[in-house]
Amino acid sequence: MEQSKIIVSIIFFVLGLLFFFNNKNIGKGVAKFYQWFYTKERVIIMFRAVGIILIVGGVLMLVLK
């Protein structure tokens, strides 16, 4: 296995342990962040941005291939 894959695997393993054993503390902070971030206006803007990215990506795939 390549060294870069081993390093990424170790990082994922450590993050997995962190999320598994520290989930209550992380959950409190994430819940507060989501209440602030995911307002109706911001979600509408995010969906519009994703729609534009999908449209541009679809057109580029049609033109370039």
ChimeraX attribute file (.defattr): number of C-alpha atoms within 10 A of each C-alpha:
attribute: neighborCount
match mode: 1-to-1
recipient: residues
	/A:1	5
	/A:2	6
	/A:3	8
	/A:4	9
	/A:5	10
	/A:6	11
	/A:7	11
	/A:8	11
	/A:9	12
	/A:10	12
	/A:11	12
	/A:12	12
	/A:13	12
	/A:14	12
	/A:15	11
	/A:16	12
	/A:17	12
	/A:18	12
	/A:19	14
	/A:20	10
	/A:21	10
	/A:22	11
	/A:23	11
	/A:24	11
	/A:25	10
	/A:26	12
	/A:27	12
	/A:28	10
	/A:29	10
	/A:30	12
	/A:31	11
	/A:32	10
	/A:33	11
	/A:34	10
	/A:35	9
	/A:36	10
	/A:37	12
	/A:38	12
	/A:39	10
	/A:40	9
	/A:41	9
	/A:42	12
	/A:43	12
	/A:44	12
	/A:45	11
	/A:46	13
	/A:47	11
	/A:48	12
	/A:49	12
	/A:50	12
	/A:51	12
	/A:52	12
	/A:53	12
	/A:54	12
	/A:55	12
	/A:56	12
	/A:57	12
	/A:58	11
	/A:59	11
	/A:60	11
	/A:61	10
	/A:62	9
	/A:63	8
	/A:64	6
	/A:65	5
